Amino acid sequence: MNTSVDISYYPLKDEFIPPIKDFIQRLNNYNKISVVTNGISTQVFGDYLEVMQILTKEIHKSFELPHSVFVIKIINSDLQIHPTNSI
């Protein structure tokens, strides 16, 4: 089953940009998922079990910083807009 995940990450510290960039960069290192980033959130697309395994690992790593907040929406379908599948 494919999934779409919308993630917003809020490191609660003065220097919040570097942890966000690091999280996104780590996600981009995985070939089995597709990552799309914009100014509001990051979307992750792929097989549900693979996406959830990757997110569990990378969110856990981000939680090494004190007071990190993640807001996540998970959808049980691939909603990534492809050139041949645009809305």
TIPA-537696 format. One record per residue (C-alpha): residue number from 1; residue in one letter; x, y, z. Coordinates in nm, 4 decimals. Last residue first. Layout:
// TIPA-537696
<atom num="NUM" residuo="A" px="X" py="Y" pz="Z"/>
...
//
This chain:
// TIPA-537696
<atom num="87" residuo="I" px="-0.5420" py="1.7252" pz="-1.0549"/>
<atom num="86" residuo="S" px="-0.2206" py="1.6073" pz="-1.2135"/>
<atom num="85" residuo="N" px="-0.1599" py="1.2389" pz="-1.2879"/>
<atom num="84" residuo="T" px="0.0495" py="1.2387" pz="-1.6071"/>
<atom num="83" residuo="P" px="0.2921" py="1.5012" pz="-1.4784"/>
<atom num="82" residuo="H" px="0.2880" py="1.3329" pz="-1.1362"/>
<atom num="81" residuo="I" px="0.1217" py="1.4934" pz="-0.8378"/>
<atom num="80" residuo="Q" px="0.1999" py="1.2929" pz="-0.5267"/>
<atom num="79" residuo="L" px="-0.1257" py="1.1795" pz="-0.3695"/>
<atom num="78" residuo="D" px="-0.0120" py="0.8215" pz="-0.3100"/>
<atom num="77" residuo="S" px="-0.2859" py="0.6754" pz="-0.0913"/>
<atom num="76" residuo="N" px="-0.3396" py="0.5841" pz="0.2737"/>
<atom num="75" residuo="I" px="-0.2884" py="0.9400" pz="0.3986"/>
<atom num="74" residuo="I" px="-0.0727" py="1.0322" pz="0.6977"/>
<atom num="73" residuo="K" px="-0.0702" py="1.3844" pz="0.8421"/>
<atom num="72" residuo="I" px="0.2189" py="1.4731" pz="1.0731"/>
<atom num="71" residuo="V" px="0.2987" py="1.7607" pz="1.3090"/>
<atom num="70" residuo="F" px="0.6425" py="1.7131" pz="1.4635"/>
<atom num="69" residuo="V" px="0.7652" py="1.9044" pz="1.7703"/>
<atom num="68" residuo="S" px="1.1201" py="1.9052" pz="1.9072"/>
<atom num="67" residuo="H" px="1.1775" py="2.0035" pz="2.2679"/>
<atom num="66" residuo="P" px="1.5266" py="1.8771" pz="2.3394"/>
<atom num="65" residuo="L" px="1.7337" py="1.7737" pz="2.0410"/>
<atom num="64" residuo="E" px="1.7905" py="1.3977" pz="2.0344"/>
<atom num="63" residuo="F" px="1.4316" py="1.3910" pz="1.9103"/>
<atom num="62" residuo="S" px="1.5691" py="1.4477" pz="1.5602"/>
<atom num="61" residuo="K" px="1.7236" py="1.0984" pz="1.5659"/>
<atom num="60" residuo="H" px="1.3895" py="0.9478" pz="1.6693"/>
<atom num="59" residuo="I" px="1.2223" py="1.1417" pz="1.3885"/>
<atom num="58" residuo="E" px="1.4733" py="0.9887" pz="1.1448"/>
<atom num="57" residuo="K" px="1.4253" py="0.6265" pz="1.2537"/>
<atom num="56" residuo="T" px="1.0462" py="0.6411" pz="1.2836"/>
<atom num="55" residuo="L" px="1.0229" py="0.8298" pz="0.9547"/>
<atom num="54" residuo="I" px="1.2267" py="0.5639" pz="0.7733"/>
<atom num="53" residuo="Q" px="1.0200" py="0.2755" pz="0.9136"/>
<atom num="52" residuo="M" px="0.6958" py="0.4620" pz="0.8398"/>
<atom num="51" residuo="V" px="0.7966" py="0.5290" pz="0.4796"/>
<atom num="50" residuo="E" px="0.9060" py="0.1665" pz="0.4240"/>
<atom num="49" residuo="L" px="0.5854" py="0.0249" pz="0.5706"/>
<atom num="48" residuo="Y" px="0.3607" py="0.2626" pz="0.3742"/>
<atom num="47" residuo="D" px="0.5337" py="0.2235" pz="0.0369"/>
<atom num="46" residuo="G" px="0.6234" py="0.5652" pz="-0.0963"/>
<atom num="45" residuo="F" px="0.5634" py="0.9368" pz="-0.0673"/>
<atom num="44" residuo="V" px="0.7016" py="1.1960" pz="0.1760"/>
<atom num="43" residuo="Q" px="0.5796" py="1.5539" pz="0.1859"/>
<atom num="42" residuo="T" px="0.7701" py="1.8315" pz="0.3608"/>
<atom num="41" residuo="S" px="0.6032" py="2.1388" pz="0.5021"/>
<atom num="40" residuo="I" px="0.5331" py="2.5112" pz="0.4676"/>
<atom num="39" residuo="G" px="0.8073" py="2.6559" pz="0.2481"/>
<atom num="38" residuo="N" px="0.8133" py="2.3545" pz="0.0169"/>
<atom num="37" residuo="T" px="0.9750" py="2.0133" pz="0.0239"/>
<atom num="36" residuo="V" px="0.9008" py="1.7033" pz="-0.1815"/>
<atom num="35" residuo="V" px="1.0526" py="1.3702" pz="-0.0778"/>
<atom num="34" residuo="S" px="1.0090" py="1.0453" pz="-0.2730"/>
<atom num="33" residuo="I" px="1.0880" py="0.7226" pz="-0.0930"/>
<atom num="32" residuo="K" px="1.2904" py="0.4103" pz="-0.1720"/>
<atom num="31" residuo="N" px="1.6105" py="0.5986" pz="-0.2578"/>
<atom num="30" residuo="Y" px="1.6695" py="0.7263" pz="0.0955"/>
<atom num="29" residuo="N" px="1.9271" py="1.0061" pz="0.1362"/>
<atom num="28" residuo="N" px="1.6571" py="1.2704" pz="0.0823"/>
<atom num="27" residuo="L" px="1.5139" py="1.1917" pz="0.4266"/>
<atom num="26" residuo="R" px="1.8499" py="1.2738" pz="0.5877"/>
<atom num="25" residuo="Q" px="1.8627" py="1.6047" pz="0.3993"/>
<atom num="24" residuo="I" px="1.5127" py="1.6925" pz="0.5205"/>
<atom num="23" residuo="F" px="1.6064" py="1.6270" pz="0.8837"/>
<atom num="22" residuo="D" px="1.9320" py="1.8230" pz="0.8500"/>
<atom num="21" residuo="K" px="1.7524" py="2.1189" pz="0.6921"/>
<atom num="20" residuo="I" px="1.5052" py="2.1239" pz="0.9816"/>
<atom num="19" residuo="P" px="1.7846" py="2.0942" pz="1.2407"/>
<atom num="18" residuo="P" px="1.9768" py="2.3825" pz="1.0751"/>
<atom num="17" residuo="I" px="1.6716" py="2.6171" pz="1.0541"/>
<atom num="16" residuo="F" px="1.5751" py="2.6192" pz="1.4251"/>
<atom num="15" residuo="E" px="1.8622" py="2.8200" pz="1.5747"/>
<atom num="14" residuo="D" px="1.6662" py="2.9848" pz="1.8573"/>
<atom num="13" residuo="K" px="1.5231" py="2.6573" pz="1.9838"/>
<atom num="12" residuo="L" px="1.1920" py="2.4739" pz="1.9709"/>
<atom num="11" residuo="P" px="1.2625" py="2.2491" pz="1.6724"/>
<atom num="10" residuo="Y" px="0.9369" py="2.2626" pz="1.4758"/>
<atom num="9" residuo="Y" px="0.8970" py="1.9998" pz="1.2041"/>
<atom num="8" residuo="S" px="0.5979" py="1.9944" pz="0.9674"/>
<atom num="7" residuo="I" px="0.5310" py="1.6657" pz="0.7928"/>
<atom num="6" residuo="D" px="0.2803" py="1.5628" pz="0.5242"/>
<atom num="5" residuo="V" px="0.2803" py="1.1888" pz="0.4574"/>
<atom num="4" residuo="S" px="0.1506" py="1.0164" pz="0.1456"/>
<atom num="3" residuo="T" px="0.1116" py="0.6394" pz="0.1442"/>
<atom num="2" residuo="N" px="0.1313" py="0.3443" pz="-0.0908"/>
<atom num="1" residuo="M" px="0.0000" py="0.0000" pz="0.0000"/>
//
